[in-house]
Amino acid sequence: MDDFDIEKIDEVIHGRIRLGIMAFLSGADSADFNGLKARLGATDGNLSAHLRKLEDAGYVAIDKSFVDRKPLTKVSLTEAGRKAFTAYLDAMKRLVEGMG
């Protein structure tokens, strides 16, 4: 466990819903709000709050538009978000490896 540093665990990503958002987006170019909401089992307000926190950290970009007069919100990882997610996964890997 000498290699593990708790400060490397990014608190912005670590929450269950935010981790789910980051994991989902890491494998997709983007996702629409309703798709994310369904995949994560989140409510509108809950997902909005988590997306805002990730956006404030610079980890996701949010694009709002209209398609056939209906609002469409698309979310994608930023380059900073990809780097932060990779660093988060590396820190978790070190934690797990240190336990064995």
Buried (B, 14 or more C-beta within 10 A) or exposed (E): EEEBEEEEBBEBBEBEBBBBBBBBBEEEEBBBBEBBBEEBEBEEEEBBEBBEBBBEBEBBBBEEEEEEEEEEBBBBBBEEBBEBBEBBBEBBEBBEEEEE
